[in-house]
Amino acid sequence: MRGTASGIKTWAFVYRASGKPTWITLGAYPAVTLADARTLALSARHSIDVEKRDPAEELRVARQAAKAEAPAAPVVFTFGDMAKVYEAFAKGKKKTWQDDIGKVKRYLIPAWGTLPLRDITRRHVHEVLDGLVAKGMTVGVNRVQAVISRLFTVALDRSLVDVHPAARMIKRFKEQPSDRVLTDEELKALWIGLDARPGRAADALRLRLLLGQRGAEINGMRWSEVDFKAKTWDLPGARTKNRRPHSVPLPATAIQILERRRVDVPKNEPRVFPGFNAWVPDYRALSEMAAGAYEWKDLRRTLSTRLAALGFAEEVVGRALNHAKHTVTARHYIKHDYLRETRLALEAWDAQLERIISGKEGDLSNLVPFRS
């Protein structure tokens, strides 16, 4: 009998095998009595002396075989694992994949990151979306719901789930196309507010207002795309919504902003706004200036409306914004790049914006810009 300091008593049978003492545990007392232990010991002795077997070795082999035959523990595929799959999937197929992943990391990973993917139900989706509504989010909830739907569509296509938990889910907010255009007072207040918060976020918003390009295109601007001598920003097709390359003329104020960025950004950094996207804190903090009265995407509409008011034709405005060409003539027969016309338009807008900010803006409805 072997006893421990904690009071546990265990019967053991000791014998010699291959010239060394070998121990076999027979059981713990009192579950195994003295009589039971003697019977088990005699059975082991019979195996050794008569049957020429080694009980301890047989037990060891049996344990190894049982361990080898035991089914492996199932690998649990979590929502966090699916998020990585979706990121790899969307990265090559969706231009706004960074925005999708930003929503996944901000709103979904904290709620579902460690949950098995197959355990996420429709109730889980409603809980997350209702929680965002309770925090004051409005139409943005629809965008989060759309990301959830796309992610689980990919999971269903790959047989990672059996049921789509967000299929045909009713949106919480009705969306209407925005027609918001900033007034002179709002433009002036915005520019002054950006002056009070200098940095990369403020400069990115200034360029959105001056050039009328999309937020993702501005945020991802690279130095290799900027030609200071020609005063142009050449966007490759891989970074535009319509997959067509686009040359953006740079008016004087835009050049000043980029020259300031060139001084602030390390020489070996390829991006004008390194590490910058719509989710970084300094960018999101600027939204308080709008106070919900307008959105940053309204800057693009403001520029196009102001250009029309300055007398520029719809074709020139569309070219400045890099809108898709819908007519056969525009798509296949007009190969003019409109760079001269769009430069005149953006320079006229730059001049008007400067007058608005300085408070010298008057009635310029009949102002027509002339070629240099």
C-alpha positions as CSV (number, residue, x, y, z in Angstrom):
1,M,0.0,0.0,0.0
2,R,1.2,3.5,-0.9
3,G,0.0,6.4,1.1
4,T,0.2,10.2,0.4
5,A,0.4,13.1,2.8
6,S,-3.2,14.0,1.8
7,G,-4.4,10.6,3.0
8,I,-4.9,8.8,-0.3
9,K,-4.1,5.0,-0.1
10,T,-3.4,3.0,-3.2
11,W,-2.7,-0.8,-3.6
12,A,0.2,-1.7,-5.9
13,F,1.7,-5.0,-7.1
14,V,5.5,-4.9,-7.5
15,Y,7.5,-7.4,-9.6
16,R,10.7,-7.5,-11.6
17,A,10.7,-7.3,-15.4
18,S,13.8,-7.1,-17.5
19,G,15.9,-6.9,-14.3
20,K,14.2,-3.8,-12.8
21,P,11.3,-3.3,-10.4
22,T,7.9,-2.7,-12.1
23,W,4.8,-1.4,-10.4
24,I,1.1,-2.0,-11.3
25,T,-1.5,0.1,-9.6
26,L,-4.4,-2.2,-8.5
27,G,-6.8,0.5,-7.1
28,A,-7.5,2.9,-4.2
29,Y,-8.5,1.8,-0.7
30,P,-11.2,1.4,0.5
31,A,-12.9,0.9,-3.0
32,V,-10.4,-2.0,-3.4
33,T,-10.2,-4.0,-0.2
34,L,-7.2,-6.0,1.0
35,A,-8.9,-9.2,-0.2
36,D,-9.5,-7.6,-3.7
37,A,-5.9,-6.4,-3.9
38,R,-4.6,-9.9,-3.1
39,T,-6.8,-11.4,-5.8
40,L,-5.6,-8.9,-8.4
41,A,-2.0,-9.5,-7.4
42,L,-2.3,-13.3,-7.7
43,S,-3.8,-12.8,-11.2
44,A,-0.9,-10.6,-12.2
45,R,1.6,-13.1,-10.7
46,H,-0.1,-15.9,-12.7
47,S,0.3,-13.9,-15.9
48,I,4.0,-13.4,-15.2
49,D,5.0,-16.8,-14.0
50,V,2.7,-19.1,-16.0
51,E,1.7,-17.2,-19.1
52,K,5.0,-15.4,-19.5
53,R,3.3,-12.0,-20.0
54,D,4.2,-8.6,-18.7
55,P,1.0,-6.9,-17.4
56,A,2.6,-3.5,-17.1
57,E,3.8,-3.5,-20.7
58,E,0.4,-4.7,-21.9
59,L,-1.3,-1.9,-20.0
60,R,1.1,0.6,-21.6
61,V,0.4,-0.7,-25.1
62,A,-3.3,-0.7,-24.5
63,R,-3.3,2.9,-23.3
64,Q,-1.3,4.0,-26.4
65,A,-3.7,2.2,-28.7
66,A,-6.7,3.8,-27.1
67,K,-5.1,7.2,-27.3
68,A,-4.4,6.7,-31.0
69,E,-7.9,5.5,-31.8
70,A,-9.6,8.3,-29.8
71,P,-11.2,10.8,-32.2
72,A,-9.5,14.1,-32.5
73,A,-11.2,17.0,-30.8
74,P,-13.3,18.9,-33.4
75,V,-11.8,22.1,-34.6
76,V,-14.2,25.0,-33.8
77,F,-14.4,27.5,-36.7
78,T,-15.2,30.8,-35.0
79,F,-16.6,34.1,-36.4
80,G,-13.1,35.5,-36.0
81,D,-11.8,32.8,-38.3
82,M,-14.6,33.7,-40.8
83,A,-13.6,37.4,-40.6
84,K,-10.2,36.5,-41.9
85,V,-11.7,34.4,-44.7
86,Y,-14.0,37.3,-45.7
87,E,-11.1,39.8,-45.7
88,A,-9.1,37.7,-48.1
89,F,-12.2,37.2,-50.3
90,A,-13.3,40.8,-50.4
91,K,-9.8,42.3,-50.9
92,G,-9.6,41.2,-54.5
93,K,-13.2,41.6,-55.4
94,K,-14.6,44.7,-53.7
95,K,-13.1,48.2,-53.8
96,T,-14.6,49.2,-50.4
97,W,-13.3,46.1,-48.7
98,Q,-11.4,48.2,-46.2
99,D,-14.6,49.8,-45.1
100,D,-16.2,46.4,-44.7
101,I,-13.4,45.1,-42.6
102,G,-13.4,48.2,-40.5
103,K,-17.1,47.6,-39.7
104,V,-16.4,43.9,-38.9
105,K,-13.6,44.8,-36.5
106,R,-15.4,47.7,-34.9
107,Y,-18.9,46.2,-34.4
108,L,-18.9,42.4,-35.0
109,I,-15.6,41.0,-33.7
110,P,-16.2,42.4,-30.1
111,A,-19.7,40.7,-30.1
112,W,-19.0,37.4,-32.0
113,G,-15.3,37.0,-32.3
114,T,-15.0,33.8,-30.2
115,L,-18.4,32.3,-31.1
116,P,-18.6,29.2,-33.3
117,L,-19.7,30.5,-36.7
118,R,-22.5,27.9,-36.9
119,D,-23.9,29.0,-33.6
120,I,-24.6,32.6,-34.7
121,T,-28.4,32.9,-35.2
122,R,-30.8,35.6,-36.4
123,R,-31.3,36.6,-32.8
124,H,-27.5,37.4,-32.6
125,V,-27.8,39.7,-35.6
126,H,-30.8,41.5,-34.3
127,E,-29.0,42.1,-30.9
128,V,-26.0,43.7,-32.6
129,L,-28.1,45.9,-34.9
130,D,-30.5,46.9,-32.1
131,G,-27.5,47.8,-29.9
132,L,-26.2,50.2,-32.6
133,V,-29.6,51.8,-32.9
134,A,-29.7,52.3,-29.2
135,K,-26.3,54.1,-29.4
136,G,-27.7,56.6,-31.9
137,M,-26.6,55.1,-35.2
138,T,-29.2,55.6,-38.0
139,V,-28.7,54.7,-41.7
140,G,-25.2,53.4,-40.8
141,V,-27.0,50.4,-39.2
142,N,-28.1,49.4,-42.7
143,R,-24.5,49.4,-43.9
144,V,-23.4,47.1,-41.0
145,Q,-26.3,44.8,-41.8
146,A,-25.2,44.7,-45.5
147,V,-21.7,43.7,-44.4
148,I,-23.1,40.9,-42.2
149,S,-25.2,39.7,-45.1
150,R,-22.3,39.6,-47.5
151,L,-20.0,37.9,-45.0
152,F,-22.5,35.1,-44.3
153,T,-23.3,34.8,-48.0
154,V,-19.6,33.9,-48.5
155,A,-19.8,31.5,-45.5
156,L,-22.9,29.8,-47.0
157,D,-21.2,29.5,-50.4
158,R,-18.3,27.7,-48.8
159,S,-20.5,25.4,-46.7
160,L,-19.2,26.9,-43.5
161,V,-22.8,27.5,-42.3
162,D,-26.0,25.7,-43.1
163,V,-28.3,28.7,-42.6
164,H,-27.9,32.4,-43.5
165,P,-28.8,34.3,-40.3
166,A,-29.4,37.7,-42.0
167,A,-31.2,36.5,-45.2
168,R,-34.1,38.8,-46.2
169,M,-33.8,40.8,-42.9
170,I,-35.8,44.0,-43.0
171,K,-33.7,47.2,-42.8
172,R,-34.2,49.4,-39.8
173,F,-34.1,52.7,-41.6
174,K,-35.6,53.8,-44.9
175,E,-32.9,55.5,-47.1
176,Q,-33.5,58.3,-49.5
177,P,-30.9,59.8,-51.8
178,S,-29.4,62.9,-50.3
179,D,-29.7,66.2,-52.0
180,R,-27.7,68.2,-49.4
181,V,-25.6,71.1,-50.7
182,L,-23.5,73.1,-48.2
183,T,-24.3,76.8,-47.9
184,D,-21.7,79.6,-48.0
185,E,-22.0,79.9,-44.2
186,E,-21.4,76.1,-43.7
187,L,-18.5,76.1,-46.1
188,K,-16.8,79.0,-44.3
189,A,-17.5,77.4,-40.9
190,L,-16.1,74.0,-42.1
191,W,-12.9,75.6,-43.4
192,I,-12.4,77.5,-40.2
193,G,-13.0,74.4,-38.2
194,L,-10.4,72.5,-40.2
195,D,-7.9,75.3,-39.6
196,A,-8.5,74.8,-35.9
197,R,-7.8,71.1,-36.1
198,P,-4.7,70.9,-38.4
199,G,-3.4,67.5,-39.5
200,R,-3.8,64.7,-42.0
201,A,-7.6,64.4,-41.4
202,A,-8.2,68.1,-42.0
203,D,-6.1,68.1,-45.1
204,A,-7.9,65.0,-46.5
205,L,-11.2,66.7,-46.1
206,R,-10.0,69.9,-47.7
207,L,-8.9,68.0,-50.8
208,R,-12.3,66.3,-50.9
209,L,-14.0,69.7,-51.0
210,L,-11.5,71.2,-53.5
211,L,-11.3,68.3,-55.9
212,G,-14.7,66.5,-55.5
213,Q,-13.2,63.0,-55.6
214,R,-14.4,60.1,-53.5
215,G,-13.2,59.7,-49.9
216,A,-11.4,56.4,-50.4
217,E,-9.6,57.8,-53.4
218,I,-8.4,60.8,-51.4
219,N,-7.5,58.8,-48.4
220,G,-5.4,56.4,-50.5
221,M,-3.6,59.0,-52.5
222,R,0.0,58.1,-53.3
223,W,2.9,60.4,-54.1
224,S,3.6,58.5,-57.3
225,E,0.3,59.7,-58.6
226,V,1.0,63.4,-58.0
227,D,2.8,65.4,-60.6
228,F,3.7,68.8,-59.0
229,K,5.1,70.1,-62.3
230,A,2.1,69.3,-64.4
231,K,-0.2,70.1,-61.4
232,T,-2.2,66.9,-61.8
233,W,-3.2,63.8,-59.8
234,D,-3.3,60.8,-62.0
235,L,-5.6,58.1,-60.4
236,P,-5.0,54.6,-61.8
237,G,-8.1,52.6,-62.8
238,A,-7.4,50.1,-60.0
239,R,-8.4,52.8,-57.5
240,T,-11.4,54.4,-59.2
241,K,-15.1,53.3,-58.9
242,N,-15.6,52.9,-62.7
243,R,-12.2,51.2,-63.2
244,R,-11.1,53.9,-65.5
245,P,-8.0,56.0,-65.0
246,H,-8.7,59.6,-64.1
247,S,-6.5,62.7,-64.2
248,V,-7.5,65.4,-61.7
249,P,-6.2,69.0,-62.2
250,L,-4.7,70.4,-59.0
251,P,-5.7,74.1,-58.3
252,A,-3.5,76.4,-56.3
253,T,-4.9,75.6,-52.9
254,A,-4.7,71.8,-53.5
255,I,-1.0,72.2,-54.5
256,Q,-0.3,74.1,-51.2
257,I,-1.9,71.4,-49.2
258,L,0.1,68.7,-50.9
259,E,3.4,70.6,-50.6
260,R,2.7,70.9,-46.8
261,R,2.0,67.2,-46.7
262,R,5.3,66.5,-48.6
263,V,7.2,68.3,-45.8
264,D,5.4,66.4,-43.0
265,V,5.5,62.9,-44.5
266,P,8.7,60.9,-44.4
267,K,10.5,60.7,-47.8
268,N,10.2,56.9,-48.0
269,E,6.5,56.8,-47.3
270,P,4.5,56.1,-50.5
271,R,1.1,57.5,-49.3
272,V,0.2,61.1,-48.9
273,F,-1.8,60.2,-45.8
274,P,0.0,57.2,-44.3
275,G,-2.1,54.8,-42.1
276,F,-5.2,56.9,-42.9
277,N,-8.7,55.6,-43.5
278,A,-12.3,56.5,-42.6
279,W,-12.0,54.7,-39.2
280,V,-9.1,56.4,-37.6
281,P,-9.9,58.5,-34.5
282,D,-8.7,61.8,-35.8
283,Y,-10.9,61.5,-38.9
284,R,-14.0,60.5,-37.0
285,A,-13.5,63.3,-34.5
286,L,-14.0,65.8,-37.2
287,S,-17.6,64.7,-37.8
288,E,-18.7,66.8,-34.8
289,M,-18.2,69.9,-36.9
290,A,-21.1,68.8,-39.2
291,A,-23.3,68.2,-36.1
292,G,-25.4,65.8,-38.2
293,A,-26.5,68.6,-40.6
294,Y,-24.6,67.1,-43.5
295,E,-22.2,64.2,-44.3
296,W,-18.8,64.3,-45.9
297,K,-20.1,62.7,-49.1
298,D,-22.2,65.9,-49.5
299,L,-18.9,67.7,-50.3
300,R,-18.8,66.1,-53.7
301,R,-22.4,67.1,-54.4
302,T,-21.6,70.6,-53.2
303,L,-18.7,71.0,-55.7
304,S,-20.7,69.7,-58.6
305,T,-23.7,72.0,-57.8
306,R,-21.4,75.0,-57.5
307,L,-19.7,74.2,-60.8
308,A,-23.0,74.1,-62.5
309,A,-23.9,77.4,-61.0
310,L,-20.7,78.9,-62.3
311,G,-21.9,78.0,-65.8
312,F,-19.9,74.8,-66.5
313,A,-21.7,72.2,-68.6
314,E,-22.9,68.9,-67.2
315,E,-20.4,67.0,-69.3
316,V,-17.5,69.0,-67.8
317,V,-18.8,68.5,-64.3
318,G,-19.2,64.8,-64.9
319,R,-15.7,64.5,-66.2
320,A,-14.3,66.4,-63.2
321,L,-16.1,63.9,-60.9
322,N,-15.0,60.9,-63.1
323,H,-18.6,59.7,-63.6
324,A,-19.2,56.8,-65.9
325,K,-20.0,57.6,-69.5
326,H,-23.4,56.3,-70.5
327,T,-23.8,57.1,-74.1
328,V,-22.3,55.2,-77.0
329,T,-20.7,58.4,-78.3
330,A,-19.1,59.3,-74.9
331,R,-17.9,55.7,-74.3
332,H,-16.5,54.9,-77.7
333,Y,-16.0,57.9,-79.9
334,I,-15.0,60.9,-77.7
335,K,-11.4,60.4,-76.7
336,H,-10.8,63.9,-75.5
337,D,-9.5,63.9,-71.9
338,Y,-11.3,67.2,-70.9
339,L,-8.3,68.0,-68.8
340,R,-8.2,71.7,-69.9
341,E,-12.0,72.0,-69.2
342,T,-11.9,70.4,-65.8
343,R,-8.8,72.4,-64.9
344,L,-10.8,75.6,-65.6
345,A,-13.7,74.3,-63.6
346,L,-11.7,73.3,-60.5
347,E,-9.7,76.5,-60.6
348,A,-12.9,78.5,-60.7
349,W,-14.2,76.6,-57.8
350,D,-11.0,77.1,-55.9
351,A,-11.3,80.9,-56.5
352,Q,-14.9,81.0,-55.4
353,L,-14.2,78.9,-52.3
354,E,-11.5,81.4,-51.3
355,R,-13.9,84.3,-51.7
356,I,-16.5,82.5,-49.6
357,I,-14.0,81.8,-46.8
358,S,-12.6,85.3,-46.8
359,G,-16.2,86.7,-46.7
360,K,-15.8,88.6,-50.1
361,E,-18.3,86.4,-52.0
362,G,-21.0,88.3,-53.9
363,D,-23.4,87.5,-56.7
364,L,-21.3,85.4,-59.1
365,S,-24.2,83.7,-60.9
366,N,-23.2,85.2,-64.2
367,L,-19.4,84.7,-63.8
368,V,-17.9,82.9,-66.8
369,P,-14.2,81.7,-66.5
370,F,-12.0,82.4,-69.5
371,R,-9.1,80.3,-70.8
372,S,-5.7,81.6,-69.7
